[in-house]
Amino acid sequence: MSPRHEATDSRRPGDLLVQGGAVLFGIGLLAVVIGVVPAVVRDSTAPTALLVLAVSLLPLGLAVALVGLLRSARTRRRAVRRGSVD
């Protein structure tokens, strides 16, 4: 296996943002499922707070994860330019 693909235990900048974004996105997705399934199955509506939670957490989670990915890529690119690849 090449050094590039070896598992490391060190955290890189942006890792926590990616994980936090994934959690927010997952909670938002769960809220969408909980809000939409009753509307489809029983012809009833979900509470407004649940729909607001779903509508806000999905894009927020996606945005946080993307910021984490960009931060990680930027840090890696700087390391490559300096010649110190992890």
N, C-alpha and C positions, 0 to 999 in steps of 0.2 A: 504494500500500500504506500502511496506517495505521502510525503509529509503534509501535503495540502489536505489530504483526506483523513488524517489521523484525528481521533477524538481528543479534545482538550477540555479540561475542567475549568479553565479560566473564562470569566465573563468578559465579553467585549462590549464596548459602548453601543447602546441601542438594544441589547438583548432584553432588558427589563421592559423597555417600551414595546417591543414586539410581543412579549408574553402578556403584558397588561392589555394591549390592544386586542389580542386574541381572546382574552377573558371577556372584555367588554363586548366584542363582536358576538361571542357565544351567548352571553346573557341577552343581548338584543335579538339574536336569532331565536332563542327560546321564547322570548316575549312575543315575537311575531307569530310563532307557531301557536302559542297559547291564545293569542288574540284572534287569529284567523280561523283556526279549526272550529271553534264554536259558531262563528258566523256562517261557515259553510255547512256544518252538520245540522245545527238547530235553528238557523235563521235568527240568531240573536247577535247582539253586539257586545264587544268586550268593553270593560271600563275604560274611560278616556285616559286615565293615568297609565294604564298598561300600554295603550297604543302610543302615547307620547314617549314612554320609556323605550318601546320598540323602535320608533322612528328616530329617536335621538342616539341610542346606543349603537346601532348598526354602523352608521357612518362615522361616529366618533371612534369606535373601536378600529375601524378600517384606517382612519386617518392616523391614529396613534401608532398602529403597527407599521404603516408606511413610513412615518417619520423615523421610527426605530430602524427600519431597513435602510433608509437613506443615510442615517447617522452611521450605521455599521459599515456600509459600503464606502462612505467618505473616509472613515478612519482606516479602512483597509487600503484604500487608494493612496492615502498619505504614507502609510507604512511601505507600500511598494515603491513609491517615489524615493523614499529615504533608503531603500534597500534592506529594510528589516521586516521581511515577511514572516508572519507567525507560522 
